[in-house]
Amino acid sequence: MRDVLALILSGGGGERLGVLCAERAVSALPFGGKYRVIDFVLSNCCHSGVTRVGVLAQHAPASLNDHIGAGRPWDLDRRQGGVTILQPYQTRSHAGWYRGTADAIAQNWDWIEEHHPERVLILSGDHIVRMDYRPLVAAHLQREAAVTVAVTKVPAHEAHRFGMVHVERSGRIRSIEEKPQRTDAALANMGIYLFETERLAEMLRARPVDMVLDVLRPQVAAGQRVYAHEFNGYWEDVGTVASYYRANLELVRPHPRLVLHDSRWPILTRDEERPPVWLGDDAGIEDGLVANGCRIEGHVRRSILFPGVHVGPGAEIEESIIMADTRIEGGARIQHAILDKYVKVGERAVIGEGNGMESAGLEDLAGLSIVGKDTWIEHDARVERPSSIGVGGRYEDLTGKHLAAGGTVPNRRWFEEMR
């Protein structure tokens, strides 16, 4: 794998994740109680022996930069190789912002050439996947492919979310459909591509915008040696609230598809120095993931708690995701909700009540209540679902301490606190 350089596409803004990605990239989104989404692809690189990694970031990159740092948790803090964050920049010759996935790679071609890789492995930083990249590379070499695309089987009702790939018996890709409403293809494009470097350079000279529409599909149509590599392990695109919520809550099932405690392929992350979990006399946890630093005095059922969450006496949390350093006061009830970092929920407040029936314009909320980070929910307040409260929401944003189903509160900008 010494001849392979990895590029992780992490510039996505996560529009369908709403307030959860208002101030962070999808790849920086917390997942599974202690991880970030990008931890999975970085861990895959580490375990697969890929030691030269570039992370292409654009949307709200501060959280991502802070999390990755020098790359030490993934053994990427090294003199030769290591990890580099590649953000858009302006020069006299180009305007800066990445126009798309292919353009992001083209704008950083000088950096790629400095490493002289024989092959470039392009990865998505927005997916949860446990994958050894070495079999993909081996298949690519055996077939003498110009490009190899990782694919996986998806249910027919999910096909409209992905690029669907038609593959010949030989493994050669016949065509790619981008998010078709109907298709007989069963294999989805995983957003993982292995290119011969010289061939990729040729493709990028025309300054294409999108990797699939402007690079892969023309290569397939031209009859180039573009092959599929089928992957049968765990893969989940968490680009929507529904898929993100589902993938997290699957982790608290008795037999989850994604096993986080497998010592043969551990998911590496920047660990936080927190004390052990503290449980009060009346605390109860049923089918939950609870991270270090949490203090539990109430009851947690089928939920995920990130580091530093405090659940007060008599408080109840059910089928919810509670992110770091959120404080839930006594008697509060949280159900079918996602609470971002630093949220404060007052005594006896109720979040997520109701039947979650879809409201016009709020289909992306998947019937949940979403509360942005740094929000303050006053005591005795009621937030029905589906609903969304933006980053920095305050109690005065809720009329009469009540947000009805279908209600939304916009993000509060930092300068509004200065008035």
N, C-alpha and C positions, 0 to 999 in steps of 0.2 A: 504493500500500500504506500510505499515511499514515493511512487510516481504519481500519486493521486492528490489533488488539491480540492478541498470541499468549499463550496459556497452555499451559505444558508440564507435563503430569502426571508427576511424578517421585517420587511417594510410595510406589511399590511395594516390598514387602519381599523379593521374589524367593525365595519359599519353596522353589521347585523348583530353585534354584541352590545350595541347601545352604550350606556353610561359606563359599562365595565371597561371599555377601551377608549373612553374620552381622553384620558391622559396617559395611556400606555399602549404599546403595540400588542397585538395578539400573542406574539411569542413571549412577552413578559407577563402574561396573565397567570395568576396563581392557579395551581392545579393539584389535586390529590392531598391536600393538607399541609404540604411543606415545599412543594416544587413549583417551578415555572414551566410553561409549555415548552420553552426552548431547551430545558434540561434533558429532554428525551433524545433529541437529535444530537446534542453535544455528547451525551453519554454513549450513544451509538457510535459516534466518531471515535471516542476514547477506546471503547472495547473493540472496535474494528481495526484499530491501528492507524487511523487517519490523524496525522499530527499537524497538518497545515490547514487552517480553517479561516475563512473570511465570512463575517456576518454582515449582510447588506441590510442596513437599517434606514428608516426614513420617518415613519409616523411616530411622534412622541417618543424619541429614543432614550430619554434620560433614565427611565427605570430599567431598561434593557442594559444600557451601559453600566449602570451601577451594579446590576446583578452579575454580569459576566466578569467585569473587572479584568484582571490579567489572565483569567482562565484557570486558576489553580485547581479548583475542585475536579476539573476534567483533564488534569495533567497537561494543560496547554500553556502553562507559563514556562516557556523554554526559549533558549537563544535561537535555535534552529527550528523554524516553523512557529507553532503556537497559534493563538487566535488574534484576529484583528477586526475591529469594528469599522466598517466602511460606510460612511454617511455621505450624502450628496454634498457637493461643494461647487463653488462658482470659480471659473477662470475667464480669461478673455475670449476663450474659444467656445465655451458652452455655458448654458444657463443654470445648470445645477440639478434641479429636481429630477428624480427618476420618473420617466414616463410610464414605465412598466417593468416587468421582470427581465426581459431581454435587454432593455435599455440600461437597467441597473448594472448588469454584467458588463455591457459594452463600455460604460463609463469608468469601470475599474479595470479595464484590460491591461493597463500599464502595470498595475499591482500584480495581476495574475502572471504576466510575462516575467516579472522579477523572480518568480519561484520556479520557472522552467518546468512545469508539470507536463507529463505525457498525456494525462487525462484529467478532466474536470468533472467532479461529482457535484451536481446541483441538488440541493435539498430544500424542503419547505420547513420553515421554523414555526409554522402554524398548526402542525399536526402532532398528535400523540401516537408514537410508533416505537416499538422495540424491534430493531432490525440490525442484523449483521450485514454490513455492506460487502464483505469479502466474496460471498457467493455471486452477488450481482457482478462484481468486477471479473470474477473467473468466467462467468457465462459470456460476458462481453468480449473477453479475449478469445474464448473458444470459437465464437461465431465470427470473429473479425468484424465486429459491428462498428459502424460509424457513431451510432447513438443507441443506447439501451435505456428503455423506459420501464420503471417498476410499476406493476399493475397488481390489483387485488380484486377478488370477487366482492360484489356488494349486492344487497337485495334489490329486486326490480323496482320497488317503490322508492328507493333512494337514488336511483340512477340520474334523476333530473338535477341532482346537486353536483355532479362530477362530470369531468371529461371521460367519455366512455370509449373504449378501445376495441376495435375489431382486429383479431389476430388470426393469422393463417396457422396451419398445422405445424409448419416449420418454426413458428415463433415470431415470424416477421409481421410487423404491423401493417395491416391493409388500409385502415382509415381511423381517424379520431373524430368523434362527435363531441362538441362542447356543450355540456348541460342539456341534453336532448329531452324533450317532453315524453317521447316514446322511443324505445330502441330495443333491439334484440341482443345487444351486446351485454355481457355479464361482467366484464373486467373494467375497473375504474383506474384512471391515471392517478397515481399516488403523488405526483409532483416531485418525483425523484428521477434524475436523468444523469447518465454517464456519457460524456462526450470525449472523443479524441480531440485534444487541444487544437491541433491544426484545423480540423474540420469545423470546430466551433468558431475559431477566428474567421474563417471564410464566411460562415453564416452571419456573423455580426458586423461585417464590413458595410452592409447596407443599412445599419442602424435600425434594426427591427425594434418594435415596442414590446410585444407579448411573446413569451417563450413558446406557447402552444400554437397560437394563431399565425405568428409570423416566422417561426423557426421550424417547429416539429412538423406541422401539417404540410408545409411546402416540401420538406424533405421526404415525407412519406409519398406525397403526390408525384415527386420526381423519381421515385423508385430507388431511393438510397437505402443503404443497409441499416434500417431502423428496426430494432427488435424489442420484444417485450420480455420482461423477467417477472414471472408470477411469484408473489409473496403471499404466504398463508398465515402469517402471524398477526398480532394485534396492530391495527391501524385505525385511527379515528380523526376525522376532520372536525375540530371544535370551533369552527367559524360562525356558528349560530348559538343563540342562547339555549335552544333546545338540545343541540348536540353536546354543548359544554356541560349543561346540567346533567344530562343523561350519563355522559362518560364519568363524571365525578360520582354520582350516586350509585353507579354500578360497582364502585370500589367497596361499598359497604355490604354487598351481597355475600352470602356464605361462600360462593364459588365464582368470583369475578373473572372476567375474561383477561383482564390485565392484572398480573400478579406483581405487586410492588416489592415484596419481600424475597424475591428470587436472588440469592447470593451469587448465582452464576452470571447475572447480568444486572447489577445494581444500577438504579437511577441516581446519578450523582448530582449534587446541588451545593450551593453556598449555604452552609449550615449556620443557623442563628444560635448564638450562645444564650440559651434560655434555660431556666430551671425545669425540673421535672413537672409533670402534670400534678395538680393538687385537687383532691376530691373531698368535698365536705361531707358531713354526717348523712345528709339527706340526698346526696348526689346519686344520679343513676344514668348509665350509658348503655344503650341497646343498639348494637350494629352501627357503631360510629368510628370515625377516624379522628383522633384528638391529638394535636401536635403539642410539643413542649411549650411550657410557659402558660398553659391554660389553667384557669381556676374554675372548677365546676361545683356549684352548690345546688343547681336545679337538675332538670332531666333532659337528656339528649337522645333522640331516637332517629336512626337512619340518616345521620347528618355528618358533615365534615367540618371540623373546626381547625383553623390555621393557628399559628403560634400567638400566644398572648391573649386569647379570647377569655373574657370573664363572663360566666353565666351565674347570675345572682340567685338567691334562695327562692324557690318556688317558680322560677322561670322554666319555660318549656320550649324546646327546639325540636322540630320534626321535619324530616326530609328537606333540609336546607343546607346551604353552603355559607359559612360564616368566616370571613377573611380576617387577617391578622389584626390584633389589638382592638377588636370591637368589644364594647362593653354593653352587656344586656342586664338591666337592673331587675330586681326581684319582681316576680309575678308577671313578667312580660311573656308573650307567646309569639313564637316565630314559626311559620309553617309554609312550605312550598315557596321559599324565598332565597334570594342571593343577596347577602350583605357584604359590601366591599370593606376595605380597610378603614380603621379609625371611626367606625360608626358608633354612635351612642344611642341606645334605646332606653327610654325612661321606664319607670315602674308601671306595671300593668298595661303597657302599650301592647297592641296586637298588630302584627304584620303578616299579611298573606291569608287573611280570612276570605271566605267566599268560595265560589265554585270554579273560578278561573276561566269562565267562558270568554272566548276571544272577542275583543272589541275592535271595531274598525280602525285600521291604522296601527294596531298594536299586536299584530300577528307574530312579530319577531320575539315577543316576550314569552311565548310558549305557555301562557297561562300563569306566569309567576309574578311575584313582586320583586323588583330589582331596586336596590338602594345603593346609590353611589357613595364613594368614599368621603370621609369627613362630614357625614350627615348627622344631624341631631334630631331624633324623634322624641317628642315631648311625652311626659307621663300621661297615661290614659288615652293616648292617640290611637286611631284605628286606620290601618292602611289595607284596603281590600286588593284583591288580585283579579286580573292583571293590572299592574301599575308600575310606574318608573319614577324614581326620585333622583335627580341629577347630583353631580358632585357638589359637595358643600351645602346641601339642602339644610334648611333650618326650620324650627318648629313653626315659625310664623308663615312658612310657605303652605302649611296645611290649614285650610279654612275650617275653623271650628274643630281642630284636632282630628280631622277626618279627610282621607283621600279615598274617594269612591273608586270602584272598579272601572278601569279605562282611564283613570286620571294620570297625568304626568306633571312633573315639576322639572323645569330646565336646570342646567348646570348653573351654579352661582360662581361668577368670576371673582378672582382674588381681590380685585380693586373695589368690589362692592362692599367688602368688609371695612374699607378705609373711609367710607362716607360718614 
